[in-house]
Amino acid sequence: MQYELLDKINSPQDIKTFSMSQLNRLAAEVRDFITHCVSCTGGHLASNLGAIELTIAMHYVFNFSTDRLLWDVGHQCYAHKILTGRKELFKKLRQKDGISGFPSPDESEYDQFTVGHAGTAIPTAIGLALAADKLKTQEKIVAFVGDASIVNGLSFEALNNMGLVRRQLLVVLNDNSMAIDVSQGAIAQFLSKVRLSHTYEDLRKRTNRILEHMPLVGKRMEDALESFKRTLRMAITPNRLFESLNIPYFGPVDGHDISSLIEIFKAMSGLDRPAVLHVYTKKGKGFSPADDDPTRFHSTGPFKINGELESEKSTGKSFTASFSDSIVKLAAENDKIVAITAAMSDGTGLMKFKKQFESRYYDVGIAESVAVDIAAGQAKTGIRPFVCIYSTFLQRCFDQIFQEVALQNLPVVFCIDRAGLVGADGPTHHGLMDIGFLRMLPNMVLIAPANGVELELAMRFAAESKSPVAIRYPKEEVNDGICPEIFSQPFELGRSVTAKNGKDKIAVIAYGSIVNEALKAAESLKADNIEITVINARFAKPLDEKIVSLLRTDNSIITVEDHSIAGGFGSAVLEAAAEAGVGVSKIRILGVGDKFVQRDKRAAQLADSGIGAEGIADAVKKIIKAR
């Protein structure tokens, strides 16, 4: 692909001499480049297509090699990456030898933090602003926040502390009405009313009025704000929200009008206090399939430019799809079952549930902690809530799981999707900590099913439990054909199942879907006349006593888990052996080491971590050789 203007850009400095018409042509070229690249690699498409003009305008006005640009969530940074010298690497987006789909200081001085979660931009911007004030430095600070992120509790806590800052700090509220699905909650509805009350012409007039009354450098901010308020009145105004927190508010303005955005950014860069600029953008702008269906193209795999998703190489069923079918089936049998998610109805597989049981479905927006406490309140009355959250995001609500669920011993069911290594999204999204932080909680039961059959059985068990239950499963396909006569047995508290008996005194204890890799390893070891026992642990807590009893019969144990070694399933086995006073030296733990695993294909990450079939087989051979 060749582009007249984009091919000339190696840094943001290159766009500062462009005319307005050139900047608009550049936006079209960047939009085309992103669409074609993401069609090959997959990635977050719709939100990035909507943020291009905003990104160009920010880089035109500010110098983010010295100024500070903070991204909330981070998946809207594609145009930023392209303009900051990473255009060639962008062709390998989310690949091992390419670049991350999120901001990364390891890649560029233009990135401040490695981020992938919501709510972080405003508080870290406050921290940078307070430090700049103390150090007497003059850099400008901009926090780029999506409207779905602004409703996150951390964002609100930061807004409440904005008064600490006595210098420039600009919050750009990119309002496209969407997170992954339509934004949820009262604030989202309020912004939606504001959005619907304005035509495009209203936005243009409003932008002009803001420009007319923006303070010039050196003009008193108070005078400018009063002038602005006197001339700009509307029936529905979000300045009530922000200015009740004593934060000057400007907008809403058109987020695709580069010329006006540049003038506004120039004026606002001279403010001597924090302010919010409310900007409307169109998610999926310029690519009609994403424009028509931004949820589908929020995060996508490779696709054809006509909008049709490329067929996956495998047509297997995913754990998420198995969960979706199972919760619908259970809900049809039990009218006390409800489902709660945090802005992830599609990603967690709840769309089918939502359609069939709308009155029993709750989406709280990007507010995982609230989701857990709502579930606790429901469980207190006898309702059976299933809280469906990705493992990486469950980390955000540890205190609520501790205080309101485990401490009360309430039977909330946590369905933890994307547990383990997740591939291209990389370290911000791996689910490698949930066993560790949940296992320490009294009353908590931890389950990891091996496949889709076991997932439904685990959910049935959890639906009848008198204690909280966490069920973890990965972002991969299920293999329901393995050991059907064994894995179709109902779940019993703290009981494992033996998938394969071997003559050698080596047992591989696998927790979760990784049991498939253990069985592959067992099959490959037959060629060396090695026959191992493979046990599907099912539970990390309570642990099956049978596992420890193996150590009393001169067996060596290898534990395998798609999780960090620290605090994980293997640690539970080691602790139990130490307490029983048997065989600690005969335990080998396989899992992810003390590192952040970078983006790659999931299979490669499993192999590199030594928890693929080959790594398990090698561990067995080492034990035999040591004997």
N, C-alpha and C positions, 0 to 999 in steps of 0.2 A: 504494500500500500504506500502510495506517495501523496504527500500533502504540501501544498504551496507554502503555508505558514508554519504549520506544526513542525515540519522537518527542519526549520531554522532555529527552533527553540532548544537551548541546552540548559537554561536556568530562567527563573522568573524575570531577571533583568532584561531578557530579550524581548519581553512584551511591553515594556514601559514606553517604548517609542512608537507603538502601534497606534493607528488612528482608530476611531470608534468603529468604522466599517470593517477594518481589519480584525478588531477584537471579536466582532460578531461572526466573521468568517472563521476565525480561530475556534470559537465555541462550536460551530458546526463540524469542524474537522475533528476536534477532540471528542465530540459526541459520536461521530462515525468510527473513530479509532477505538474508543472504549467498547462500542457495540461489537465490532468485529473481533477484538481480542477476547472479550468475555464469551463470545459465541464458540470460541475454540477451547478456552480454559475452564469456563464456568466462573461464577462469582456473583457479587452483589451488583446487579445491573440497574434496576429501576431508580433506586435512590441516588445513584451516581449520575444518571442522566439528568436528574432534576437539579443537581448542585453545580453544574458546570459554569454558568454565568457568574454565580456567586463567587466561586473559587477564583475565576479569572479576575474579577473586580477586586477581591481581597489582595491578590498577589500584585495587581497593578498599583495599588495604593501603599501597601505595607511592604517591608523588607523582612521576610520571615527567616532570613539567615541570622538576623540579630533580634528582630521582633519575635514574639511568641504566638504560635497558633496551636490551640488545643482542640482536639477532635473528641466529641462525645460518641461513644460506641466505636467509631473509627471506620465503619464500612462505607462512609461517603467520601473517602479521601482519594479516589482514583484520579480525578483531574489534577488534584494537588500533586500526586506522585508523578504524573506525566509532565507537568510544568516544572518540576524540580529535578530534572536530569535523569529520570528513570524510564524514559519512553521505550527504549529498546528492551530493558528488562521487563517492562510491563507485558510484553508479548508472552512471557512465561509467568504470568500472574498465578500465585498460589501453588507454584511448583517448587520442587526442591532446589533447583538451580536458578530460580527466578526471584520474584519479590513477594512479600507478604500481602495479603488482602487488607491489612490493617496498618496503621502508622507504626513505624519501627525506627527508633534512633540508630539502630545498627546499620540502617540503609542510608540515612541522610541526616544532615544537620538541621533540615527543615522539619523533622519530626521530633516532638518533645518527649512523648511517652509511648510505650507499647500498650495499646488499649484495645479492648474488644467488648467491654461491658458499659452499660449506660450509667449516667449520672456523675461521671468523673470530671468532666471538663470544667464546670464552674468552680468547684472547690479547689482543684489544682491550679486554676487560673488565679484564684484569690491568694493561694500560697505564693505563686510567682509574683503577684502584684505587691504583696506585703514585703517579700524579700527585696524586690526592686526599690521599694520606698526606703527600706533600711539601708541598702547598699548605695543609694543615690544614683541609680542607673535610670536611663530614660527610654528603655525599650517599650514598644506598644504591645499590648496583650489582647488577644482575641480568643474567645471561646465559642466554638461552632457547635450548636446544639440542635438536635431534631426535636420536633414538637412532642414526639412520644417520650423522649428523654427528659423533657422539662417536667413531666409529671412524676418522674422518679423521686423517691423520698430524699435521696442524697442531693439532688438538684435543689429541692425546696429548702433543705437545711442550709445549703450554700447561699441561696438567695437571701435567706434570713440573716446571714452573716456578712452580706455585701457591704454593710455599713462600716466594717473594719477597714475597708480600702478607701484611701484619700487621694487617689490618682486615677489615671485613665485605665479602664478595663471595659472592653466591649463584649457583650453577649449577643451573638447572632442567633436568633431563634428561627431556624429553617422550618417553616410550617408547610408540610405537604400532606397533612391529615393522616399520615400512615406511620406505623412502626414497621412491622412485618405484615400484620393485618391492620384493619382500621383501628386507630387509637381509641383507648377506652378511658372512661372516667369523666368526672364532672368538668375538670379543666379542659380535657380534650373536646367535650361537647361545647364548652364555652368558646373555645377557639374556633370550633366548627361554625358556630352561629356568627361569629365575627367574619369568618371567611365567606360564608354564604351571603352576608349582607353587602358584599362589595362586588361590583362588576369590574371588569378590567379597566374601564375608563375611570371608575372611582379610585382605583389604585394609582393611576397616572396623576390624577389631580392631587391625591393625598401625598404622593411623592414630591410633587412640585411645591406643595405647601410646606412640607418638612424642609425642603431645600431653602425655601424663602426665609424660614425662621430658625435654621440651624445657627448656633453661635459661631461667629468668626473666632479665630485664634485670638485670645486676649479679652474677648467679650465676656461679661459675667454670665455664668451658666444660669443663675436664677432668673435674670432678665430674659434670656432666650427661652427658657422653659415657660415662663408666664406668657410671653408673646405667642408661643406655640399653642398653649392651652386655650387662649382667648380666641384664636382663629380656627381652631380645629375641634369641633364638637360632633359626637355621633351618639346614636341611641345605645349601641352596644360597643363598649370600649374596653379593651384589655388593659389600658393604662390604670384602671381601677385596681387591677390585680397587682401590677408591679409597683405602682407608685404608693400603694398602701404599705409596701415594704421600703418606701423611700428610695426607689430605683427609677430614675428617669426612663421613660418608655417612648419609642418612636416607631411609627408604623400603623398599620401594615403597609408594606411596599411591594412592588413587583420584583421578584427575584430573578427574572429573566431579562431585565432592562439594564444592560451593562453600563450604559452611559450614566443613568441616574444613580445606580449603585456606587459607581466610582465617586461621584460628587458627594454622596451621603457618607461614604467611608472616609473621604478626605476631611469632611467637616467633623465627623465623630472622632477621628483620630486626635483632634485637638481638644477634646473634652478633658476636664480636670477631675472627673469622677466616673464611677461605673455607670453604664447605661445598657439598655436592651434595645436592639433593632429587630423588629418583627417582620419577617420576609415570607411572602408566599411563593412557593415553587410547585411545579407539576412533576410528580414522581413518574418516571418513565418517559419524560418529554423527548420527542424527536424520533422515537422508535415505537410505531403504533401498537405492536403486540404488548410491549411493556406499559405503554400509556393506557391501553384498554384493560390490562390485567396486571397491575403493579405487584399484587401479592404473589402471583405466580413467578414473576421475574424479580422478586426481592433478592433471593439467592437461588441461582440456577446452575444446573450443569451445562455442558456444551449444548448449543442449539443452532438450528439453521436460521439464517438471517430473516426468513419469512415468518419467524416466530415459532416454528414447530420445534419442539425439543427433540434432540437426537435420541434415537433408541439406545437404551443401555445395552451393554454387551450381554448382561444377564437379565432375565425376567423374573428372578427369584423374589420372594416376598421378604420385606424388611421386618425387623423387630418392631418398628413403629407401626407398620400396617397390621402386624399381628396384635399389638396392643389395641389398636383401633377397633378391630373386630371383637376382641375379647371384652373390652369395657362396654361395648354396645350390647353384647350378649348378656353380660352380668347385669347391666342396668335394666334390661327387659325382664329379668328374673327378680330383681330387688329394687323396689321404688325408693329406697333410702339412699341409694348410691347417687352421688353428685360428682361432677368433675370441675376442677379449678385449674386455670392456667394463667400465666403472666405474659400476655401478648404473643403467645406461641401456639395458637389453636391449630394451625396447619402443621407446624414443625413437630408438635407432639402427637399428632394423629387424632385430634379431637373434633375434626370437622364433621365426621359422620355422627358422632355423639351429639354435637351441637344441633344438627339438623333433626335428629330423632327425639332428642330430649332437651329442647331449648330452655325450658323452665328449670332444668337441673344443671345447667352449664353456666360457668362464671369466668369471665376474662377480666382480670383486674388491671391490665396494662403492665408496663414495666415496673412491677412492684411485688417482687417475689416475697418479701417479708410480710406484706399485707396478705398475700395469698395463703401463707401458712397460718397466720392468726385467724383469718376468716374460717379456714378449715378447722382450727381448734374450737372456735365457737360453735360451728355446726356439729362437730363430733361430740361436744358436751351434751347435746340434746338427743343424741341417738342417730343422727344422720351419719352416713358413711362416706366421707369425702376422699376422693382420689385427687391428689395434688400432682400435676403433671408438669415437670420442669426439667430442663437440661441439667446435667450434672454440674457443668461449669457455672451456671446461674444459681444452683441450689446453694453454692458457697455463700451467697449474699444474704442468706437468711438463717445462718447457724443459730443465732441467739434465740430466734423465735421457735425453732425446732426444739432447742433445749428447754426454754422457759415454758412455753405455752402448750407444747405437745408431749415431750418425753417426761418432764417433771410432773405433769398432770396424768401421765399414762393414758393418753387419749388415743383411740384407734384410728388415727389418720394414716392413709396409705400414700406413700411417696412413690410415684412412678418416675424413675430417673432415666430419661432418655440421653443418648450421646454419652453414656458412661464409657470411660476408657479413652483410647486414642481415636481421634476423629479425622485424621488426614489433613486436607489442605488448609483448614482454618487455623491450624497451628496452636501454639502454646496458650493463647488466651481462651481457647475453646475446648482443650482436652479435658476430659472428666476423670482426673487421676487422684482425687482427694476425698471423694465421698465416703469410701469405706472408713478411711482414717478418722474423719471428724464425726461420723455417725456412730461408729463402733464404740466410742468412749461414752456414749449416752446410755444410762440405765433405762431399762424397759424397751429399748429399740431392738427390733428384729431385722436382720439384714439378709436379703435373698438375692441371688443372681441366677436366673434361669439359663439353661444351655441353649434353648431354641424356642420357637413359637409355641410348641405344645406345652413346654414347661412354663412359659410366660403366662398362659391362661390359667394353668394349675396354680401358679404362684399368686395370681390375682384372686382366684377363688379362696385360697388359703387366707390371704390378707383381708378379704371381705368379711371373714368370720373371726378374725383375730380380736382379742381383747386389749391388745397393745399396739403401739405404732409399728408400722412395717415399711421398710424401704426396699423397693425392687429396682435393681439396676440392670440396664441392658444397653448394648452398643449401637452405633450407627453402622449396621451391616445387615446382610441377609440372614434369614434363619435357615437352619438345616434340620427340617423336621423329620427327615428320613433316618437319622442316626438312632440306633438302639431304641426303636419305638416301644418295644415291650418293657423296657426299663424306664425310659424317660417319660412315659405316660402314667407312671404311678403317682397317685395323689401326694401332695406335700405333707410331711409330718414335721412338727417343730423340731429343729435341730437334727434332722436325719439326712444323711447323704445317700447316694445310690452308687453302686459299683457298675461301671460301664463295661469293664473288661478285667478279667482275672488273668494273671500271668504267673509263671513258675519262678521267675527271678524275684528275689526279695527287694524289689524296688517298686514303690507306689508313687505315681504321679497324681497329686490331688489338685484338680483344676476347679476354679471358681468362675462360673458363668460360661459365656459362649466360648471361652478359650479352651473348654473341654474338647472342642472340635480339633484344635491344634494338637492337643495331647493324644487324641485317638489317631491322628495322622502320624504323629511321632511313633506311636506304638506299632503302627503298621510298617513304617520304614525300618524299625529296629529288628523286625523279623528276619530281614536279610542277613543280619549279623547274629542270628540265633539268640536274640535277646527278647524275652517276653516279660513285659511289665504289667503291673496292675494300674488301671486308670479309674479314678474315683471322681464322680461329679459331686462336688461338695454341697451344692445348693444353698447352704447357710454359712455365712461368716460369723453370725451371732444369732442364737447360740451355736457353738461349734459341736459337731458330732463327736462324741467320746470315742467312737470307733477309730477315728483318725489317730488319736493319741495312742490308743491300744495297739496300733500297728508297730509302734516303736518298741513295745515290750516283747515283740516276737522277732527282733533282730532285723526288721525292715528299715531301709533307708527311705526317706520321704522327700519328694520334690514338690513344692507348692508352686502353682502357676496362676497368675492373675493379670488382668488388663487394668493395672492400677499401680500407683507408686508403691515401691517396696516398703517405704516408711509408713508404719501404721496400718498396713493393709491386711489382707487375708493371711498371708504367710506369717506376718507378725503375730496374728491371733493364734496360729498353730504353735509358733515358737513359745509364746507366753503360756499356753496350755501345757506344753511339754515341760517347761521349766517348773510350773506349779506342781505337776505330777512327779517331777524328779526323774524323768526318763528321756533318753535319746536326743537331747538337744543337739549334740554334735552330728547326729545323723539326718539333720534337716537342711535342705538347700532351698532357698527362696528365689524364685524367678518372678520378676516384675520390672517395672520401669525404675531406673536408677535415679539418683539425686541430681536431676537435670531438667531443664525445660526442653521438651521435644519439639523440634522445628517442623515446619510443614513438609509433607510428603504424602504419598499414597499410604493408606492405613496398613496395607499388607507389608509395605517396606518398613513402616514404623514398628510393627510387631516384630519383624525379623531383626531390625537393628537393636531392639530392646531385649532380644534373646527369648521372646515368649511366643515365637512362631514354632511350627513343627520342628524345623531344623535345630533351633536353639534348645528345645526341650530334649530332642534326641542326643544332642551333644552333651547336655548336662547328665543324662543317663550314662553315657559312655565314660564320662570322667569319673563317675562314682564307681563304675565297674573296674576301670583302670586303677583307681586308688586302692581298691580291695586287693 
